[in-house]
Amino acid sequence: MTHPITPPPELAAEWVAEIYDHPAVPLHSITLELVERAAQWGADQELEACCEWLVSEPWFKYEHEAVEDLRAARRPKPPSLKEQALEVLERSCFVNQEDAITIRLALESIDD
């Protein structure tokens, strides 16, 4: 699952073509991974700068709670394996209802 901050492969290919001044430069997986990491690093730097600015403002009173809420909203944790399995179960059309109930109960009994 890619993060919304990740540039689409078409844009990454366009950047690679511009950098190497050749439209036919292939986009290798390692190049795409570097583009993704660079985008994530830049986004993380911007988020931290925003948090620092927010805390420095005299009108800002709820420093820790609001800043942590902001970070959590902008950098959500990926769903747990349990959450992913429950989502797959919801979409599955190959399990009868009785088995689905058993699987759901088993999954829900597991800690995240």
C-alpha positions in Angstrom: 0.0 0.0 0.0 1.4 3.3 -1.0 1.1 6.4 1.1 -0.8 9.4 -0.5 2.3 11.5 -0.2 4.0 9.1 -2.7 4.4 10.6 -6.2 2.8 8.5 -8.9 5.2 6.4 -11.0 4.3 8.5 -14.1 5.6 11.7 -12.3 8.7 9.9 -11.0 9.4 8.7 -14.6 9.0 12.3 -15.8 11.4 13.5 -13.2 14.0 10.8 -14.1 13.7 11.7 -17.8 14.2 15.4 -16.9 17.2 14.7 -14.7 18.9 12.5 -17.2 17.7 14.7 -20.1 16.4 11.7 -22.0 12.7 10.7 -22.2 13.5 6.9 -22.6 15.4 6.4 -19.3 13.7 3.4 -17.6 12.2 3.9 -14.2 13.8 1.1 -12.1 12.3 0.0 -8.8 15.3 1.4 -6.9 14.8 4.8 -8.5 11.1 4.7 -7.6 12.0 3.8 -4.0 14.4 6.7 -3.8 11.7 9.1 -5.1 9.2 7.7 -2.5 11.7 8.0 0.3 12.7 11.6 -0.7 9.0 12.6 -0.8 8.4 11.1 2.6 11.5 12.7 4.1 10.4 16.1 2.7 6.9 15.7 4.0 8.2 14.7 7.4 10.4 17.8 7.5 7.5 20.0 6.7 5.2 18.3 9.3 7.9 18.9 12.0 8.4 22.5 10.9 4.7 23.1 11.2 4.5 21.5 14.6 7.5 23.6 15.8 5.8 26.8 14.4 2.5 25.9 16.1 4.1 25.4 19.5 6.1 28.7 19.1 2.9 30.8 18.7 1.7 32.6 21.8 -1.9 31.9 21.2 -1.3 28.1 21.1 -2.2 26.6 24.5 -2.6 22.9 24.1 0.9 22.1 23.0 1.4 18.3 23.5 -2.1 17.1 22.9 -2.8 19.0 19.7 0.6 18.5 18.2 0.4 14.7 18.8 -3.1 14.8 17.3 -1.7 16.6 14.2 1.1 14.1 13.9 -1.3 11.1 14.2 -3.6 12.6 11.6 -0.9 13.3 9.1 1.1 10.1 9.7 -1.4 7.4 10.5 -0.2 4.0 11.4 -0.8 1.3 8.9 -3.7 -1.1 9.7 -2.7 -4.1 11.9 -2.7 -7.6 10.5 -5.9 -8.2 12.4 -7.5 -5.1 10.8 -6.3 -6.2 7.4 -7.7 -9.7 7.8 -11.1 -8.3 9.0 -11.2 -6.1 5.9 -10.4 -9.1 3.6 -13.1 -11.1 5.3 -15.6 -8.2 4.6 -14.8 -8.3 0.9 -14.6 -12.0 0.6 -17.4 -13.8 -1.3 -15.9 -17.2 -1.0 -16.7 -17.9 2.6 -20.2 -18.9 3.8 -21.9 -16.8 6.5 -21.4 -19.4 9.3 -17.6 -19.7 8.6 -17.3 -15.9 8.2 -18.8 -15.5 11.7 -16.4 -18.0 13.2 -13.4 -16.3 11.5 -14.6 -12.9 12.6 -15.0 -14.0 16.2 -11.5 -15.5 16.1 -9.9 -12.4 14.6 -11.7 -10.1 17.0 -10.5 -12.1 20.0 -6.9 -11.4 19.0 -5.2 -8.3 20.4 -4.0 -5.7 17.9 
